[in-house]
């Protein structure tokens, strides 16, 4: 009794490095929730004490303090949690939209011209310009910028999926399915999508750290909300003290 998804899972488990890194990523993510519980300070109510500016790590301040004497431990772990949640949410959104559009783009020939023009229109302008305009005209909140990153981040995935769908759309079993009157979404979901799983996982694995780096850049440039700590804000606040 053969199952495609069981086969995928077994092959993944055989890759010990991938499994180890996935467990490590999960542990880091879980610790971002545990760290505030064991912290001596509340990230939402950090006291400012200039006398403690740039204190070295010690038993009281485990990561030391910043230029205002605020505890770094609570800030770093809160910022890491915010960045990971944002990165995972944005990455899944980008992959989902990219896969759906890529499948339609590659399989339905009537839509090829439309999606190609949309791709060229968005891709020919640097994304940072779009993000700057959205931050100035709509807002700098995490929610707004997350939707903006999803809205402009699906292009590479969609293009990649589209090129792969071209390789499979006219194979004999797909031609037979069309002749039998099989619905479009069933063909895409059952006949083509399983061949794309490895590529989708790879794109997702690359998208998460890429989104964290992009969020850090946007915050560093002042294009995201700075009311609560994030990795970009910590870098931005300390750049004058390197």
C-alpha positions as CSV (number, residue, x, y, z in Angstrom):
1,X,0.0,0.0,0.0
2,X,1.8,3.1,-1.3
3,X,1.1,6.7,-0.1
4,X,2.9,9.6,-1.7
5,X,2.9,11.8,1.4
6,X,4.2,8.9,3.6
7,X,7.0,8.5,1.1
8,X,7.8,12.2,1.3
9,X,7.8,12.1,5.1
10,X,10.1,9.0,5.2
11,X,12.5,10.6,2.8
12,X,12.6,13.7,4.9
13,X,13.3,11.7,8.1
14,X,16.3,10.1,6.3
15,X,18.0,13.5,6.0
16,X,19.4,13.7,9.5
17,X,20.8,17.2,9.0
18,X,17.4,18.6,7.9
19,X,15.6,16.9,10.9
20,X,18.3,18.2,13.3
21,X,18.0,21.8,12.0
22,X,14.2,21.6,12.1
23,X,14.3,20.5,15.7
24,X,16.8,23.3,16.5
25,X,14.5,25.9,14.9
26,X,11.6,24.6,16.8
27,X,13.5,24.8,20.1
28,X,14.6,28.4,19.4
29,X,11.0,29.3,18.6
30,X,9.6,27.7,21.8
31,X,12.3,29.4,23.9
32,X,11.2,32.8,22.7
33,X,8.0,32.1,24.7
34,X,9.9,30.6,27.7
35,X,12.6,33.3,27.9
36,X,10.2,36.1,29.1
37,X,8.8,33.8,31.8
38,X,12.3,33.3,33.3
39,X,13.4,36.9,32.7
40,X,13.8,39.2,35.7
41,X,12.4,42.2,33.6
42,X,9.3,42.8,31.6
43,X,9.9,43.9,28.1
44,X,6.8,46.1,28.2
45,X,8.0,48.0,31.3
46,X,11.8,48.3,31.1
47,X,13.2,50.9,33.4
48,X,15.7,53.4,32.0
49,X,18.8,53.9,34.0
50,X,21.7,55.7,32.3
51,X,24.0,54.7,35.2
52,X,23.7,51.1,33.9
53,X,24.5,52.0,30.2
54,X,26.3,49.1,28.4
55,X,26.6,47.0,31.4
56,X,28.5,43.7,30.7
57,X,26.6,40.5,31.0
58,X,26.3,39.4,34.6
59,X,24.0,37.5,37.0
60,X,21.5,40.4,36.9
61,X,21.5,41.3,33.3
62,X,22.2,38.1,31.4
63,X,22.9,39.7,28.0
64,X,24.0,43.1,29.5
65,X,22.2,46.4,28.9
66,X,21.7,48.8,26.0
67,X,22.6,52.5,25.7
68,X,19.7,53.4,28.1
69,X,20.5,50.8,30.7
70,X,17.6,48.5,29.6
71,X,17.9,44.7,29.9
72,X,19.0,43.1,26.6
73,X,17.9,39.6,27.4
74,X,14.1,40.4,27.4
75,X,14.5,42.6,24.4
76,X,16.4,40.1,22.3
77,X,14.0,37.2,22.9
78,X,10.9,39.2,22.4
79,X,12.4,40.6,19.2
80,X,13.3,37.1,18.0
81,X,9.8,35.9,18.6
82,X,8.3,38.8,16.8
83,X,10.6,38.3,13.8
84,X,10.0,34.5,13.6
85,X,6.2,34.9,13.8
86,X,6.3,37.5,11.2
87,X,8.7,35.5,9.0
88,X,6.6,32.3,9.2
89,X,3.3,34.0,8.6
90,X,4.7,36.0,5.6
91,X,6.5,33.0,4.2
92,X,3.5,30.8,4.2
93,X,1.4,33.6,2.7
94,X,3.9,34.1,-0.1
95,X,4.2,30.4,-0.8
96,X,0.5,29.9,-0.8
97,X,-0.2,32.7,-3.2
98,X,2.8,31.9,-5.3
99,X,1.8,28.3,-5.7
100,X,-1.8,29.0,-6.6
101,X,-0.9,31.7,-9.1
102,X,2.0,29.6,-10.5
103,X,-0.3,26.6,-11.1
104,X,-2.8,28.7,-13.0
105,X,-0.1,30.7,-14.8
106,X,1.6,27.6,-16.1
107,X,-1.5,25.4,-16.8
108,X,-4.2,27.8,-18.2
109,X,-2.7,29.2,-21.3
110,X,-5.2,32.0,-21.6
111,X,-3.9,33.5,-18.3
112,X,-0.2,33.4,-19.3
113,X,-0.2,36.9,-20.9
114,X,-2.1,38.4,-17.9
115,X,0.2,37.0,-15.2
116,X,3.3,37.7,-17.3
117,X,2.3,41.4,-17.5
118,X,1.5,41.6,-13.8
119,X,4.8,39.9,-13.0
120,X,6.8,42.3,-15.2
121,X,4.9,45.4,-13.8
122,X,5.7,44.5,-10.2
123,X,9.2,43.0,-10.7
124,X,10.6,46.0,-12.7
125,X,10.3,48.3,-9.7
126,X,12.5,47.6,-6.6
127,X,10.4,46.2,-3.8
128,X,11.9,48.7,-1.3
129,X,10.1,51.5,-3.2
130,X,6.7,49.8,-2.9
131,X,7.4,49.2,0.8
132,X,8.4,52.8,1.4
133,X,5.2,54.2,-0.3
134,X,3.0,51.8,1.7
135,X,4.7,52.7,5.0
136,X,4.2,56.4,4.3
137,X,0.7,56.3,2.9
138,X,-1.0,53.4,4.8
139,X,1.0,52.8,7.9
140,X,4.0,51.1,9.5
141,X,2.3,48.5,11.6
142,X,3.5,44.9,11.5
143,X,0.2,43.8,10.0
144,X,0.3,46.3,7.2
145,X,3.9,45.6,6.3
146,X,3.3,41.8,6.6
147,X,0.5,42.0,4.0
148,X,2.7,44.2,1.8
149,X,5.6,41.7,2.0
150,X,3.2,38.9,1.0
151,X,1.7,41.1,-1.8
152,X,5.1,41.6,-3.4
153,X,6.9,38.4,-2.3
154,X,5.0,35.8,-4.3
155,X,6.7,36.6,-7.6
156,X,9.7,34.3,-7.5
157,X,7.7,31.3,-6.2
158,X,5.0,31.8,-8.9
159,X,7.6,32.1,-11.7
160,X,9.4,29.0,-10.5
161,X,6.1,27.0,-10.2
162,X,4.9,28.2,-13.6
163,X,8.1,27.0,-15.3
164,X,7.8,23.6,-13.6
165,X,4.1,23.2,-14.6
166,X,5.0,23.6,-18.2
167,X,7.0,20.4,-17.9
168,X,4.0,18.4,-16.7
169,X,0.9,19.9,-18.1
170,X,0.9,18.0,-21.5
171,X,2.0,14.6,-20.2
172,X,-0.2,11.7,-21.2
173,X,-2.0,11.3,-17.9
174,X,-3.0,15.0,-17.9
175,X,-4.2,14.8,-21.5
176,X,-6.2,11.8,-20.5
177,X,-7.7,13.6,-17.5
178,X,-8.7,16.5,-19.6
179,X,-10.4,14.2,-22.2
180,X,-12.3,12.5,-19.4
181,X,-13.6,15.9,-18.2
182,X,-11.6,16.1,-15.0
183,X,-12.0,19.5,-13.3
184,X,-9.1,22.0,-13.4
185,X,-8.4,22.1,-9.7
186,X,-8.5,18.3,-9.4
187,X,-5.8,18.0,-12.2
188,X,-3.7,20.7,-10.5
189,X,-4.1,19.2,-7.0
190,X,-3.8,15.5,-7.8
191,X,-1.7,15.3,-11.0
192,X,0.7,18.2,-10.8
193,X,1.0,19.5,-7.3
194,X,2.7,16.4,-5.8
195,X,5.6,16.9,-8.3
196,X,6.2,20.4,-6.8
197,X,6.4,19.5,-3.1
198,X,10.3,19.4,-2.9
199,X,10.5,22.8,-4.7
200,X,7.8,24.3,-2.4
201,X,9.6,23.1,0.7
202,X,12.9,24.6,-0.6
203,X,11.3,27.9,-1.4
204,X,9.7,28.0,2.1
205,X,13.0,27.1,3.8
206,X,14.7,30.0,2.0
207,X,11.8,32.4,2.5
208,X,11.8,32.3,6.3
209,X,15.3,33.6,6.9
210,X,14.9,36.0,3.9
211,X,11.9,37.5,5.5
212,X,13.6,37.9,8.8
213,X,16.5,39.7,7.1
214,X,14.0,41.9,5.1
215,X,12.1,42.8,8.3
216,X,15.3,43.7,10.0
217,X,16.2,46.0,7.0
218,X,12.8,47.7,7.0
219,X,12.9,48.3,10.7
220,X,16.5,49.5,10.5
221,X,15.3,52.1,7.9
222,X,12.4,53.2,10.0
223,X,9.7,51.7,7.8
224,X,8.1,49.5,10.5
225,X,6.6,50.2,13.9
226,X,9.3,50.7,16.5
227,X,7.0,50.8,19.6
228,X,8.1,47.2,20.6
229,X,11.5,45.5,20.2
230,X,12.4,43.7,17.0
231,X,15.8,42.6,15.7
232,X,15.9,45.6,13.3
233,X,15.1,48.0,16.0
234,X,17.9,46.7,18.3
235,X,20.4,47.1,15.4
236,X,19.0,50.5,14.6
237,X,19.3,51.8,18.1
238,X,22.8,50.5,18.6
239,X,24.3,51.5,15.2
240,X,25.8,54.7,16.7
241,X,27.6,52.7,19.3
242,X,29.3,50.1,17.2
